[in-house]
Amino acid sequence: MKSLEEIGRVIDSRIKELAAKVTEGSAKEKIQADSQSLHIIETEEKRLYEKLGQIVYEQEKQNPFYEEHIKKISEKRQEAIALKKQLMKNKCSNCGLAVKPGAKFCIHCGARFIIEGDEKNEESE
């Protein structure tokens, strides 16, 4: 009978080991799932704050109390527009590939560029 008791202890021990592994694996999966959920929630929260900020900005942009902040926002917007224009000069408007300044055609898709100040190019259009 000692053999049966010993077998029983071994089986109990193995069951406990397996249960611990399953619990450990489940805990890791739960942590990963919770982490992903947290990221989604924080991203949504940030989006909602941004939306609220846009609403308040539109409603209050004429309020003198916010004049300094509105001026800074406008300056940053103008900087972004200027930078975007600069970046677009160096990219094909058709495929987005970077091109050399002064190029007349895109080497990737063959799109033709209109170059400012190049009357020959503009006349042939």
Contact map, one row per residue, 1 for C-alpha under 8 A:
11111000000000000000000000000000000000000000000000000000000000000000000000000000000000000000000000000000000000000000000000000
11111100000000000000000000000000000000000000000000000000000000000000000000000000000000000000000000000000000000000000000000000
11111110000000000000000000000000000000000000000000000000000000000000000000000000000000000000000000000000000000000000000000000
11111111000000000000000000000000000000000000000000000000000000000000000000000000000000000000000000000000000000000000000000000
11111111100000000000000000000000000000000000000000000000000000000000000000000000000000000000000000000000000000000000000000000
01111111110000000000000000000000000000000000000000000000000000000000000000000000000000000000000000000000000000000000000000000
00111111111000000000000000000000000000000000000000000000000000000000000000000000000000000000000000000000000000000000000000000
00011111111100000000000000000000000000000000000000000000000000000000000000000000000000000000000000000000000000000000000000000
00001111111110000000000000000000000000000000000000000000000000000000000000000000000000000000000000000000000000000000000000000
00000111111111000000000000000000000000000000000000000000000000000000000000000000000000000000000000000000000000000000000000000
00000011111111100000000000000000000000000000000000000000000000000000000000000000000000000000000000000000000000000000000000000
00000001111111110000000000000000000000000000000000000000000000000000000000000000000000000000000000000000000000000000000000000
00000000111111111000000000000000000000000000000000000000000000000000000000000000000000000000000000000000000000000000000000000
00000000011111111100000000000000000000000000000000000000000000000000000000000000000000000000000000000000000000000000000000000
00000000001111111110000000000000000000000000000000000000000000000000000000000000000000000000000000000000000000000000000000000
00000000000111111111000000000000000000000000000000000000000000000000000000000000000000000000000000000000000000000000000000000
00000000000011111111100000000000000000000000000000000000000000000000000000000000000000000000000000000000000000000000000000000
00000000000001111111110000000000000000000000000000000000000000000000000000000000000000000000000000000000000000000000000000000
00000000000000111111111000000000000000000000000000000000000000000000000000000000000000000000000000000000000000000000000000000
00000000000000011111111100000000000000000000000000000000000000000000000000000000000000000000000000000000000000000000000000000
00000000000000001111111110000000000000000000000000000000000000000000000000000000000000000000000000000000000000000000000000000
00000000000000000111111111000000000000000000000000000000000000000000000000000000000000000000000000000000000000000000000000000
00000000000000000011111111100000000000000000000000000000000000000000000000000000000000000000000000000000000000000000000000000
00000000000000000001111111110000000000000000000000000000000000000000000000000000000000000000000000000000000000000000000000000
00000000000000000000111111111000000000000000000000000000000000000000000000000000000000000000000000000000000000000000000000000
00000000000000000000011111111100000000000000000000000000000000000000000000000000000000000000000000000000000000000000000000000
00000000000000000000001111111110000000000000000000000000000000000000000000000000000000000000000000000000000000000000000000000
00000000000000000000000111111111000000000000000000000000000000000000000000000000000000000000000000000000000000000000000000000
00000000000000000000000011111111100000000000000000000000000000000000000000000000000000000000000000000000000000000000000000000
00000000000000000000000001111111110000000000000000000000000000000000000000000000000000000000000000000000000000000000000000000
00000000000000000000000000111111111000000000000000000000000000000000000000000000000000000000000000000000000000000000000000000
00000000000000000000000000011111111100000000000000000000000000000000000000000000000000000000000000000000000000000000000000000
00000000000000000000000000001111111110000000000000000000000000000000000000000000000000000000000000000000000000000000000000000
00000000000000000000000000000111111111000000000000000000000000000000000000000000000000000000000000000000000000000000000000000
00000000000000000000000000000011111111100000000000000000000000000000000000000000000000000000000000000000000000000000000000000
00000000000000000000000000000001111111110000000000000000000000000000000000000000000000000000000000000000000000000000000000000
00000000000000000000000000000000111111111000000000000000000000000000000000000000000000000000000000000000000000000000000000000
00000000000000000000000000000000011111111100000000000000000000000000000000000000000000000000000000000000000000000000000000000
00000000000000000000000000000000001111111110000000000000000000000000000000000000000000000000000000000000000000000000000000000
00000000000000000000000000000000000111111111000000000000000000000000000000000000000000000000000000000000000000000000000000000
00000000000000000000000000000000000011111111100000000000000000000000000000000000000000000000000000000000000000000000000000000
00000000000000000000000000000000000001111111110000000000000000000000000000000000000000000000000000000000000000000000000000000
00000000000000000000000000000000000000111111111000000000000000000000000000000000000000000000000000000000000000000000000000000
00000000000000000000000000000000000000011111111100000000000000000000000000000000000000000000000000000000000000000000000000000
00000000000000000000000000000000000000001111111110000000000000000000000000000000000000000000000000000000000000000000000000000
00000000000000000000000000000000000000000111111111000000000000000000000000000000000000000000000000000000000000000000000000000
00000000000000000000000000000000000000000011111111100000000000000000000000000000000000000000000000000000000000000000000000000
00000000000000000000000000000000000000000001111111110000000000000000000000000000000000000000000000000000000000000000000000000
00000000000000000000000000000000000000000000111111111000000000000000000000000000000000000000000000000000000000000000000000000
00000000000000000000000000000000000000000000011111111100000000000000000000000000000000000000000000000000000000000000000000000
00000000000000000000000000000000000000000000001111111110000000000000000000000000000000000000000000000000000000000000000000000
00000000000000000000000000000000000000000000000111111111000000000000000000000000000000000000000000000000000000000000000000000
00000000000000000000000000000000000000000000000011111111100000000000000000000000000000000000000000000000000000000000000000000
00000000000000000000000000000000000000000000000001111111110000000000000000000000000000000000000000000000000000000000000000000
00000000000000000000000000000000000000000000000000111111111000000000000000000000000000000000000000000000000000000000000000000
00000000000000000000000000000000000000000000000000011111111110000000000000000000000000000000000000000000000000000000000000000
00000000000000000000000000000000000000000000000000001111111110000000010000000000000000000000000000000000000000000000000000000
00000000000000000000000000000000000000000000000000000111111110000000000000000000000000000000000000000000000000000000000000000
00000000000000000000000000000000000000000000000000000011111111000000000000000000000000000000000000000000000000000000000000000
00000000000000000000000000000000000000000000000000000001111111100100000000000000000000000000000000000000000000000000000000000
00000000000000000000000000000000000000000000000000000001111111100110010000000000000000000000000000000000000000000000000000000
00000000000000000000000000000000000000000000000000000000001111110110000000000000000000000000000000000000000000000000000000000
00000000000000000000000000000000000000000000000000000000000111111110000000000000000000000000000000000000000000000000000000000
00000000000000000000000000000000000000000000000000000000000001111110000000000000000000000000000000000000000000000000000000000
00000000000000000000000000000000000000000000000000000000000000111111000000000000000000000000000000000000000000000000000000000
00000000000000000000000000000000000000000000000000000000000111111111110000000000000000000000000000000000000000000000000000000
00000000000000000000000000000000000000000000000000000000000011111111111000000000000000000000000000000000000000000000000000000
00000000000000000000000000000000000000000000000000000000000000001111111100000000000000000000000000000000000000000000000000000
00000000000000000000000000000000000000000000000000000000000000000111111110000000000000000000000000000000000000000000000000000
00000000000000000000000000000000000000000000000000000000100010000111111111000000000000000000000000000000000000000000000000000
00000000000000000000000000000000000000000000000000000000000000000011111111100000000000000000000000000000000000000000000000000
00000000000000000000000000000000000000000000000000000000000000000001111111110000000000000000000000000000000000000000000000000
00000000000000000000000000000000000000000000000000000000000000000000111111111000000000000000000000000000000000000000000000000
00000000000000000000000000000000000000000000000000000000000000000000011111111100000000000000000000000000000000000000000000000
00000000000000000000000000000000000000000000000000000000000000000000001111111110000000000000000000000000000000000000000000000
00000000000000000000000000000000000000000000000000000000000000000000000111111111000000000000000000000000000000000000000000000
00000000000000000000000000000000000000000000000000000000000000000000000011111111100000000000000000000000000000000000000000000
00000000000000000000000000000000000000000000000000000000000000000000000001111111110000000000000000000000000000000000000000000
00000000000000000000000000000000000000000000000000000000000000000000000000111111111000000000000000000000000000000000000000000
00000000000000000000000000000000000000000000000000000000000000000000000000011111111100000000000000000000000000000000000000000
00000000000000000000000000000000000000000000000000000000000000000000000000001111111110000000000000000000000000000000000000000
00000000000000000000000000000000000000000000000000000000000000000000000000000111111111000000000000000000000000000000000000000
00000000000000000000000000000000000000000000000000000000000000000000000000000011111111100000000000000000000000000000000000000
00000000000000000000000000000000000000000000000000000000000000000000000000000001111111110000000000000000000000000000000000000
00000000000000000000000000000000000000000000000000000000000000000000000000000000111111111000000000000000000000000000000000000
00000000000000000000000000000000000000000000000000000000000000000000000000000000011111111100000000000000000000000000000000000
00000000000000000000000000000000000000000000000000000000000000000000000000000000001111111110000000000000000000000000000000000
00000000000000000000000000000000000000000000000000000000000000000000000000000000000111111111100000000000000000000000000000000
00000000000000000000000000000000000000000000000000000000000000000000000000000000000011111111000000001000000000000000000000000
00000000000000000000000000000000000000000000000000000000000000000000000000000000000001111111000001111000000000000000000000000
00000000000000000000000000000000000000000000000000000000000000000000000000000000000000111111100111100000000000000000000000000
00000000000000000000000000000000000000000000000000000000000000000000000000000000000000011111111111100000010000101000000000000
00000000000000000000000000000000000000000000000000000000000000000000000000000000000000010011111100000000000000000000000000000
00000000000000000000000000000000000000000000000000000000000000000000000000000000000000000001111100000000000010100000000000000
00000000000000000000000000000000000000000000000000000000000000000000000000000000000000000001111110000000000110000000000000000
00000000000000000000000000000000000000000000000000000000000000000000000000000000000000000011111111000000000000000000000000000
00000000000000000000000000000000000000000000000000000000000000000000000000000000000000000011001111100000010100000000000000000
00000000000000000000000000000000000000000000000000000000000000000000000000000000000000000111000111110000000000000000000000000
00000000000000000000000000000000000000000000000000000000000000000000000000000000000000000111000011111010011000000000000000000
00000000000000000000000000000000000000000000000000000000000000000000000000000000000000000100000001111110000000000000000000000
00000000000000000000000000000000000000000000000000000000000000000000000000000000000000001100000000111110000000000000000000000
00000000000000000000000000000000000000000000000000000000000000000000000000000000000000000000000000011111000000000010000000000
00000000000000000000000000000000000000000000000000000000000000000000000000000000000000000000000000111111110000001000000000000
00000000000000000000000000000000000000000000000000000000000000000000000000000000000000000000000000000111110000011110000000000
00000000000000000000000000000000000000000000000000000000000000000000000000000000000000000000000000000011111001111000000000000
00000000000000000000000000000000000000000000000000000000000000000000000000000000000000000001000010100011111111111000000000000
00000000000000000000000000000000000000000000000000000000000000000000000000000000000000000000000000100000111111000000000000000
00000000000000000000000000000000000000000000000000000000000000000000000000000000000000000000001010000000011111000000000000000
00000000000000000000000000000000000000000000000000000000000000000000000000000000000000000000011000000000011111100000000000000
00000000000000000000000000000000000000000000000000000000000000000000000000000000000000000000000000000000111111110000000000000
00000000000000000000000000000000000000000000000000000000000000000000000000000000000000000001010000000000110011111000000000000
00000000000000000000000000000000000000000000000000000000000000000000000000000000000000000000000000000001110001111100000000000
00000000000000000000000000000000000000000000000000000000000000000000000000000000000000000001000000000011110000111110000000000
00000000000000000000000000000000000000000000000000000000000000000000000000000000000000000000000000000001000000011111010011000
00000000000000000000000000000000000000000000000000000000000000000000000000000000000000000000000000000101000000001111110011000
00000000000000000000000000000000000000000000000000000000000000000000000000000000000000000000000000000000000000000111110000000
00000000000000000000000000000000000000000000000000000000000000000000000000000000000000000000000000000000000000000011111000000
00000000000000000000000000000000000000000000000000000000000000000000000000000000000000000000000000000000000000000111111111000
00000000000000000000000000000000000000000000000000000000000000000000000000000000000000000000000000000000000000000000111111100
00000000000000000000000000000000000000000000000000000000000000000000000000000000000000000000000000000000000000000000011111110
00000000000000000000000000000000000000000000000000000000000000000000000000000000000000000000000000000000000000000110011111111
00000000000000000000000000000000000000000000000000000000000000000000000000000000000000000000000000000000000000000110011111111
00000000000000000000000000000000000000000000000000000000000000000000000000000000000000000000000000000000000000000000001111111
00000000000000000000000000000000000000000000000000000000000000000000000000000000000000000000000000000000000000000000000111111
00000000000000000000000000000000000000000000000000000000000000000000000000000000000000000000000000000000000000000000000011111
